[in-house]
């Protein structure tokens, strides 16, 4: 397997990407390769202090980079030699089997749609993020790929995320909930009501009805479907809330139990690690004709390392083939 990494994408590029690529060798077989795409001199400087005895890492030069604050389509058109554009083009030509970026999410999604195209039957790709809960993992889809959704887009997010949860997390019949302002069928805007009808008519998806935001952590469902604007807000709220709650808990415990500081800190670290996006290695862009893993811009090397693992798992379970088989021949408008 050949995995491409956008070496200029993240907040701390290319140091994090290079360190993550080196650490990811544990997930690779003898014939596997990692291809770092970006400014070769900068990448080589970071590689100079590492050891790659089996020669798992290659470097492909790209002298431009897409910034986090750049408009996605304009950036891709204006920077055809950017690390992101070159990497996705390599994937489209069959020179890579998967690609990973911690950079501009909108640009990554746009490049994937333009170069890789969509899987047969897919209307719009969606980003699926796994959130850990006390009741097990829950996939939230979409979290930012598509903010102008139609009912058929949301329905397909449920179908694709179900494949992902079944294949990656081993959940036999993932329960799919549609995010709404209330559980009652009559609630919500026109988009949600029409999406509910599509799910209700689908005998192949284990649809349990509408769910509220609090149900994400209540063990109610395994997949939560929403449009990208709402999903992205939810994702960042979860990240901030998890960190805030851990810090508040540690503060209270340290005041009430001053003699147990070490034990409290270890417990806090364990809780924080459970909700650390670096442990999950990024989110797949479901529905594109390839494997694209989107990482947090602030990922450390573990995030990049685990993204390589996630790409390999995604390829092994043949999720794209399953999605195509499920959606083939369906007419959803």
MARTI-437428 format. One record per residue: residue in three letters; x, y, z of N, C-alpha, C, O in turn. Coordinates in pm, whole numbers, plus 50000, padded with zeros to 5 digits. Atoms other than C-alpha are relative to their C-alpha. Example, Ala and Ser with C-alpha at 12.3 -4.5 7.8 and 13.67 -1.06 7.14 Angstrom:
residues 2
ALA500894988150000512304955050780500905012050000501945011850066/SER499184988149994513674989450714499235010950073499745022050090/
This chain:
residues 333
UNK500854988050000500005000050000500885012450000501885013050071/UNK499264987550008501245035049912499125011250057498075014450002/UNK500784989749930500025062350150500685013549984501855015150022/UNK499464986650015500525098950064499625008850118498515007950170/UNK500244990649891500825125650334500345014049951501445016549902/UNK499774985950030500445162850270500915005650109500455008950218/UNK499024996349897503615173250452499955014650039500575018550138/UNK500034985749972502815210450443498645004550054498375016550058/UNK501374996549969499235209050569499715005050141498955014550157/UNK500404997249862499135210750949500605012650059501415019549997/UNK499534988149929499785238151200501504999650027502145010150034/UNK498575001549970503275224351271500744992749889501714985549915/UNK499365006850113504185212050924501385005849972501625017749996/UNK500155014450026506345195050818500484991150114500534978950099/UNK499425007949890507775184151156499074988950046499494977550062/UNK500975009949951504615166651274499774989049897499724977249932/UNK500265009850105503985149750939501174990349984500964978349967/UNK498825008750014507545136550914500104990550119500304978550100/UNK499915008549882507605123651271498904989550001499124978050039/UNK501115009550007504195107651222500234989349897499884977649919/UNK499715009750105505295091050900501014989850047500864977950021/UNK498985009149948508355076251069499394990550103499684978550103/UNK500635008449897506275063751364499024990149940498774979549999/UNK501025008550061503695048551127500584987549935499834979049887/UNK499395011950062506195022950999499544987250068499564976550007/UNK500465011949928504844999251265498754993949937498464982149958/UNK501215005050062501644996151061500234995049857499304990449791/UNK499715002950140503404989150731500634986249980501354981150066/UNK499355012450040504384957150556501275003049924501575014649897/UNK498704998150067507714951650376499895007649868500825014749831/UNK500144993750131506354964250043499255013350005499085019849902/UNK500784987749987504374994050179500905012349998502075011650034/UNK499254987550008505455030050125499175011450057497955011450049/UNK500604987249965504725064050275500665010549913501895011149904/UNK499484989650089505095093250036499675013750060498515017550070/UNK500164986549947505635127550190500055010049885501025010449810/UNK500104990550111504525155049950500125014150055499355018150142/UNK499814986349954505785190449999501375005349961502024999949872/UNK498704994150031508885212149996501114990450043501304987550161/UNK499065010949975511655186649965501095003950098501474995950183/UNK498924996149910514365206750143499545000050145500264995650233/UNK500534999649864512155212250448499744985950054500014983050170/UNK500275013849958511105175650458501294992550029501404985350128/UNK498725006949981514665163050417500695004450129501334996350196/UNK499404995249874515825184850707499394992750119500104988950212/UNK500665007049891513235168650931500364985150001500464979050107/UNK499665014250010514115133850804501444997050038501794985750071/UNK498575002249978517825138850860500314994350137501314987250154/UNK499755005149865517565130951229499284987150030499274982750145/UNK500745012349978515485099451180500674988549928501584990449848/UNK499475012050064516215063951074498874992849926497814990349983/UNK500975007450081514365046050795500734988549933500924988549811/UNK499135010650052516375014050756499404992049885500144986949801/UNK500625007950105513824996950532499585008649881499015003449785/UNK500334991250111513345027250307498535001249972498105001049857/UNK501444999250017509625030450369499525013749954498395015049908/UNK500454986450023509515068050312500635006049875501845005949858/UNK499584992850119509705086449980499585014650013498705017950093/UNK500334985850000509585123849916499715004549857500485001649766/UNK500354994150129507825141349627499915015150019499185019950105/UNK499934985549984508555178249581498745007049949498245003949841/UNK501094991050039505715203649569500325013550063500425014650185/UNK499454987449949506755240049601498955010050047499305021450081/UNK501054991149951503385254949700499244993150113499304980950128/UNK500795005449889501115250750003498715007950012498705020149993/UNK501304993649979497435258150067499875003850147500014995350235/UNK500164995349862496885279350378498634996650056497684994449982/UNK501275003149933494165272650632498925010349971497735007149970/UNK500964989250018492535306250561499645002749854498935012349825/UNK500254997750142492415303050182498694993649956498304983050004/UNK501225005650058489195297749986500374987449922501284987849839/UNK499575013050053489325260949881500194999549848501284996449801/UNK499925001650145488555261749508501005009849939501775006349851/UNK499074990050051490455294049444501454996150030502334998149947/UNK498655004249963493495280349629500494988849910501654988749869/UNK499615011250085493515248349423500305004649857501234999849793/UNK499774994850135493235267549097501255008649993502015008049896/UNK498854991050001495855293049194501304993450040502384998850015/UNK498805007149955498265267549341499974985449954499834976350035/UNK500065013750051498305237049113501174991350045501104979150035/UNK498835007649953501725227049253500034999350153501094996850211/UNK500055001149854500575227549615500134985450041499804976449965/UNK499835013649950501355197149827498684992350001498654980449971/UNK501315006449995497645189949865499554995949860499124984549839/UNK500425002950137496875192149492500834988949937500284979949873/UNK499125010250057499895171449390499704986450059499664976449986/UNK500305012749935499075144449646498724993849946498704982049913/UNK501285005450047495445140749535500104996049853499514985949813/UNK499795003850140496485140449169500744986849989500424978649902/UNK499285012849998498915112249246499044988650032499114977949972/UNK500995010149965496065093149409499104997049880498794985549851/UNK500885001750116493855098949105500694992349888500024984949814/UNK499265007050105496605085848872500374985750041500974978449962/UNK499695013449954496945054149080501384998450058501844987350082/UNK498655000549942500355063449220499964999050153500974996150216/UNK500235001449856498915063549574498714992350020497814992849936/UNK501225007349967496315041349740499165007250104498005003850126/UNK500724992049900495345066650008500745013050020501935013949991/UNK499334987349970496055102550105499475005950129498315004050167/UNK500254994649866496175121150436500415014650004501465018349949/UNK499624986049984496145158150520499475005550132498355002650173/UNK500424992449882496045179450834499695014449961499525023050048/UNK500134986350048495525210250617498575004749982497665000350053/UNK501284993750029492625230150475498964989449960499074983349854/UNK500985010650024489615206750498499195002649873498974993649793/UNK500784996850118487575225050235500764997449872500194992549774/UNK499185002350118490445223549988500204985049975500204980649861/UNK499835014550013490985186450057498744993749941498814985449850/UNK501275005350051487295178949999499815003949854499414995649772/UNK500164995350138487235200149682500934992649905500524988649796/UNK499035007150083490385183749544499574985649978499684980349867/UNK500445014050012489015148949616498834998849904498774989449825/UNK501165000750090485755156449437500395002949855499854996849763/UNK499604996450135487475172249138500874989349935500714986349817/UNK499035009350058490235146449092499604985350014499754977649920/UNK500355014049977488985114049244498584996849956498274985449922/UNK501425001550032485295119449170499294992150111499914987450207/UNK500805006949900482485103449365499814985349962499884981649845/UNK500365013950026481685066649403498684999549925497855008549938/UNK501245001650075478935054049176498804999950095498764992350192/UNK501214999249918475555063349325500055010250110499025013350170/UNK499864990349892476925088749573499745014149948500315018149846/UNK500314986350040475505124149550500995010050056501455018949984/UNK499064990849937477785141949798500834992350104500274984750182/UNK499195006449897480745129650006499725006350138499275017750147/UNK500184995049864480565133450384501164995650089501724984850070/UNK498935003249906483135134250664499404993450123498504998950187/UNK500505007449884482535108450937501045000150111502144994750094/UNK499114999549884484125115051276499474990750109498284991150141/UNK500395008749890484065088851550500215007150133501305012350161/UNK499924994149867483315102151896499894988850104498944981050100/UNK500085010349895484075079852197498965003850104498815015650137/UNK500954997749891481365076152460500124988450098500794978550070/UNK499985010849902480865055052771499284987649949499464976750001/UNK500775011150055478545033352562500614994549872500034985649809/UNK499365004550123480945028552271500135011349900499625022349924/UNK499774989450099481965048051961498735003649924497874995149899/UNK501124995050080479475069451769500575008049884501455016449903/UNK499554992650117479985082351416499065011749974497845010149970/UNK500744987950033478885117951339500305003449855501465005549820/UNK499804997550143478355124550967498825008449948497675004249959/UNK498774994450051478685149950808500495010950097499685016850169/UNK499484989649911481005173850997500715011249923501595017949977/UNK499434988550068481895198450725500224999049850500625008949788/UNK499785001350145482085184650371498925007049920499205012249812/UNK501144994950076478625196950266499065007750092498415001850178/UNK500864991749914476775226050427498705003849931497875010749990/UNK501244997250074474045228350161499394986649958499464982549842/UNK500455013850021472375194650195498574999149947497745007949967/UNK501335004450039469395178450034499694987150075500594980750128/UNK500355012149925467455149650191500774987649957501184979550041/UNK499305011950046469135123649969501454999850045502034989150062/UNK498634999549950472555135850085500054994550143500904986350177/UNK500025004449860471675130750451499714985150010500304978050092/UNK500305014349998470165096950380501234991749965501514981650029/UNK498805007450039473325085650204501085000850107501884991550120/UNK499044999449889475415097850498499714988950099500634982650151/UNK500375010849909473485073450713500414986549946500904978050021/UNK499625012750063474075045150467501524998150006502014987550045/UNK498545001350006477795052450427500624998850138501544990950158/UNK499465000849864478455058250797499694986650065500454981850148/UNK500335013349949476685025450874501024989749951501464981150027/UNK498975008950055479105007350642501315001950077501974992150112/UNK498754996849929482005024750816499994994050141500974987750181/UNK500075005149863480855015651167499974984750003500554978550093/UNK500045014650005480124979851069501384994349966501814984350023/UNK498725005250047483464975450894501155002850096501974994050122/UNK498884995849917485784994651126499794996750148500714992350216/UNK500265001949856484094991651466499324986750032499134983550149/UNK500575013249976482484957451420498594999950053498174990250115/UNK501404999349956478924968851495499124993949891499074999249780/UNK500715007750102476664944251314498905007949931498865008449808/UNK501104992150059473574966151262499995013850067499235016250160/UNK499904986849938474495001951344498655007350003497935007949903/UNK501244992449985471585022351478500235014249951501175020949995/UNK499834986950063471155054151276498945009650052497745006950046/UNK500914989649952469655085551429500185012749917501295015949875/UNK499984987450075468765117851249499965011650100499005012950176/UNK499914989149903469835148751445498895010149977498705015049866/UNK501154991150010466845170951520499845007650131500555005050228/UNK500264992149879465495195751773499104992550098498844997550208/UNK500835008249914463295168551921499854986249940500064984349821/UNK500125013850048462645131351896498714997749923498614988049847/UNK501295001950064459075135751772500125001149848500855009649797/UNK499915000650145458575127851404499565012949933500055016349825/UNK500554987850061456675160151337500915012150017500665022549956/UNK499134988449973459505182751461501065001649891501334992549813/UNK498904997450090462255199051260499625008149878498445010849854/UNK500254992450122462635218650939499674990649885499624978449901/UNK500415008050115461665207050592501074989849961500744978649923/UNK498915009150035465105191650527499964987450087500054976350036/UNK499995011449908464945169550835498764991349980498854979149982/UNK501245007850018461325159350777500064991549873499654979949874/UNK499905007550126461985148950417501064989050010500904978349951/UNK498975010349979465145130450521499454988550083499724976850055/UNK500635010249915463175112250790499174990549916499184978449939/UNK500845008250087460795099950522500844990349917500454978749898/UNK499125008850077463675086050312500524988650086500564977150042/UNK499515010449911465085067350610498894990150034499114978050040/UNK501125008649960461665054150706499664989949890499184978949919/UNK500325008850113461255038950358501174990549965501034982149877/UNK498825007950032464725023050359500064987750090500354989050209/UNK500005012149916464524986750479501394994950033501554986050117/UNK498645005149982468304982050464500795007450108501865002950149/UNK499314992049898469265008750721499254999050132498025000150135/UNK500605001549869468635004051091499705013850061500375018250154/UNK500364986449960466965038051137499124999750123498094992850126/UNK500765000049875465725045251490499195012750018498465014050117/UNK500774987749990464245079851424500865012250033502095011950020/UNK499304987649964465135114951534500724998450133500264991450223/UNK499274999449874467725120651805500395014550027500495022649935/UNK499574986649961468765151551999501505000050028502114989350038/UNK498564998949980472285164552058500494992350121501574986550118/UNK499575006949877472425149852409500044984949982500714977950058/UNK500045014450023471715115152268501324994549947501554982549949/UNK498715004350054475185114352112500784992050104501514982750069/UNK499255006649893476585103552451499144990850085499594985950188/UNK500925007849917473575084052575499834985649961499004978650019/UNK500135013950041474045050952397498754997349919498344985749906/UNK501255001450075470935057152187500244994649859499454986649809/UNK499755004250137472515051951846501514998849975502335002650059/UNK498615001950038475755043351666500445009749891501635012049873/UNK499764990250105475475068651380499055011650019497845009650035/UNK500834987949996474235104551402500185007349868501305010549829/UNK499974993650131473345120851071499585014550012498585017750078/UNK500354985850001473345158451018500705006649882501585000649820/UNK499304993050109474335184350759501285006250054501445007950175/UNK498634996849962477895197150759500185011950090501105012050172/UNK499864988149915477375231250921499734996350145500524999650234/UNK500375004049864475625216751225501034990150055501434991050171/UNK499055010149955478015187351242501335005850039501945001350136/UNK498724993949967481095209351240499915007750131500845007550212/UNK500204993049873479675230951519499974990150115500584992550220/UNK500075010249896478865199751720501374994350032501724992550148/UNK498685005849981482325185351667500895008950085501545004350179/UNK499134990849927484105216351792499485002850141500255005450233/UNK500584998849866481695219852083500424988250087500784990050203/UNK499595012049926482485184052186501455000950043501804997850156/UNK498574998849969486225190552166500235009850115500965006850209/UNK499814989949897486015222152375499394995950133499984998250239/UNK500685004049877483545207952625500764988950072500874989150195/UNK499265010849938485575176452684501225005450074501495001550188/UNK498834994149936488695196652758499615008350121500255007650226/UNK500444991549890486795221352974499534992150121499834995750234/UNK500505008249890485095194353181501134993050074501114992050197/UNK498855006649936488355175953244500745009850089501095006650202/UNK499294990049922490055207953360499225004150124499795005950231/UNK500844996349885487105217253584500004989050105500084991950225/UNK500005011349908487015182453737501314999150076501324997050197/UNK498705000749935490745182553806500165011250102500725009150210/UNK499904988649908490525216953966499264997450130499785000050238/UNK500815002849881487745206254204500654989050084500744990250206/UNK499405011349928489435173354296501305003950069501584999550180/UNK498744995649939492795189854360499765008450125500545007950220/UNK500324991949881491145214054603499474991450113499784993850230/UNK500645008249897489175187254785500874988350045500704983150155/UNK499145011449967491855160054778501455003849974502084998049885/UNK498644995150027495215178154798501084989450013502164991049957/UNK498985010449982497045146554900500014989749889500844980649889/UNK500095010150107496065127454585500275006149863499695001949763/UNK499744992850125497485150654321500464990949887499974992049774/UNK499475008850105499415123854131498924991049943498814989349822/UNK501075009050045496475099954117498965007649918498445002549818/UNK500984991850071494145127954007500515003749861499775003249763/UNK499434996350130496495138953732500024988249904499764989849785/UNK500015011950085496815103353602498594997049949498404993349833/UNK501405002250041493025099753599499595010149894498925006749797/UNK500324989550097492715132853416500634997249865500004999449761/UNK499335003350126495245121953156499304988549928499194988549805/UNK500715011450060493365089353101498695004549936498344999949827/UNK501264994850055490085108053050500265008149874499575006649773/UNK499684991650115491675133252816500414991649880500054994849766/UNK499555008550110493285105552611498824993249931498864990749810/UNK501185006650057489895089352561499345008849894498775003849797/UNK500654990750093488665120652382501025007549913500705017949856/UNK498944993650077491935129252208499874996049853499964984149820/UNK500175003150142491435132051831501244993749939501154987249835/UNK498785006150052495065121351782499954984750006500604977949927/UNK500085014549985494155086251897499194993549889499344981549864/UNK500875005750102491605081751618500555001949859500044995849764/UNK499304999150127493865092851335499245006249886499505002949771/UNK500674993050108491515114851141498694993549960498334982850008/UNK501335004350042488175110850968500004997249850500585004949774/UNK500055002950143487475094450632498985008949930497945012349986/UNK500964993150087485805113950353499254989049927499744983549828/UNK500795010950056483075088950272499365004149868498825015149855/UNK500704997650126481805086549916500875004049883500375005349772/UNK499114996850112484865095749709500664987149950500814977450024/UNK499415011750062486515071349471501494999050034502355000049947/UNK498645000849948489615067749682499924999550151498854997850208/UNK499954999849853490735068950044500645013050043501835015350019/UNK499534987049954491065103550196499745001150150498595000450194/UNK500124998849855491745107450568500315014450039501405019550013/UNK499894986049963491205142450708500355000950148499624996150234/UNK499534998649862493155151151023499775014150052499625023549974/UNK500104987049934492795179551270501245008349969502355003049965/UNK498864991450030494985209451186501045000450110502235002550084/UNK499104999649886496475208151534500504986250041500994984450153/UNK499555013649969497295171051518501484999750036502285007249980/UNK498585002449976500545159751673500404987549920499604982449842/UNK499525011050084502645131551528499154987550016499054979549923/UNK500835011849979500335105451684498775000249909498324989849861/UNK501144998750089497425118951480500354995649858499584988649793/UNK499565004150134499395114651157500304985149997499914978249903/UNK499695014249991500675080651265498734991549995498654981849921/UNK501245007749995497175068251345499155001949875498304993549845/UNK500694998250127495845083051021500484989749898499694984849817/UNK499475010650087498135058850835499344986750035498954979049947/UNK500685012349957496675030651043498555000049952498054989849904/UNK501404999150042493135043050967499854997849850498904991249806/UNK500045001850145493865044350594500164985349964499474980149875/UNK499785014350026495145008750600498784991850037498394982749964/UNK501205007149958492104996550793498865002249901498124992949868/UNK501074996750094489755014350553500184992249871499214987049815/UNK499735007550122491434998150254499734985150019499174978549932/UNK500135014349973491444963850415498544995650005498214984849956/UNK501425003849985487704963850494499195002549874498014998949868/UNK500664997450129486844975150137498685007550018497655003949960/UNK501204992149973484375001050262499425006249874498205006649857/UNK500504993750122484145018449924499214990249914498174993749857/UNK500725010050077483104986349752498644997050062497664994949990/UNK501275002549931480414980650015499025011549979497835009249958/UNK500864988350021479085016149979499424999849859498235002149840/UNK500475000550139478885012749601498944989349981497944991549913/UNK500965010850014477074979449629498655003750061497615000450005/UNK501254996349933474484993749870499225010749925497995010649923/UNK500664988850065473785025049667499724997549852499015005449788/UNK500185002850143473855009149321498524998349967497804990850031/UNK501375001650050470595013149136498955007550077497785007450037/UNK501014992549924468905034749401499725013349931500655019949882/UNK500384987050059467005065049269499465008650112498355006650160/UNK500394991249889466895092249534499855014349953499825023550035/UNK500174986450052466495122349308501275007449985501275019049942/
